[in-house]
């Protein structure tokens, strides 16, 4: 069974930065380690949630109220 690492990213009104973070994760070469990426939007009022949903289908995305 391969090693799996979960990366959990809290998101609150940082639509302008979340793409850099997710692009960096996508660019990692982990040699057999599975990366699971989870973004939890904490009630953002910007378009961060929608941006992640539209551009990063491999990310597990959750939304909650702040």
N, C-alpha and C positions, 0 to 999 in steps of 0.2 A: 504494500500500500504506500503510495507516494506521500511525502510530507505536504501538508497544507497549511498555509499561513493566511489568516484573516486580517485584513486592513480595514479598520473602521474609521470613517471620516465624518466628524460632525460638520454640518453646514448651516450657517446662519448669515444670510445677506452677503455672500461672497461669490456671486455669480461671475464676477470679473476674474476670480482666481482659481475656481474649481477645475477649470480645464487644464491649467498648468499642472496641477496636482495629479489628475487622472492620466494625463499624457505621460508624466514621469513614471507612474506605476506601470503603464502599458509598455514602456520602453525598457523595463527591467528584464534581464536575462537571469533566470533563477535556476537553471540546470536541473530540471526534474521536480522543482518545488511548485506546487499549484498555489497561485495567489487568488484569494477570494477578496473582492473589494466591495465594501458596504458603505453607502453614503446615507446618513440620517439627517434629513432636513428638519431643523428645529423651529419650524414656523416662519421661515423666511418670507419677506415681503417683496423680494426681487425675483428674477427669473431663473435663479440657480437650479431649482428642482426641475423645471421644464427643460433647461439646457442639458442637464445630465441625462434625463429621460430620452431626449431626442438624439444626442450625440454619442452616448456611451451605453449601448444596450447590454454590454457584458457586466455592468455594475448592478448590484442589488441595491435598490433604492427604496427608502422608507421616508414617510412624512409624518410628523407629529406636530401638535400644537405647542407653542412655547408657553 
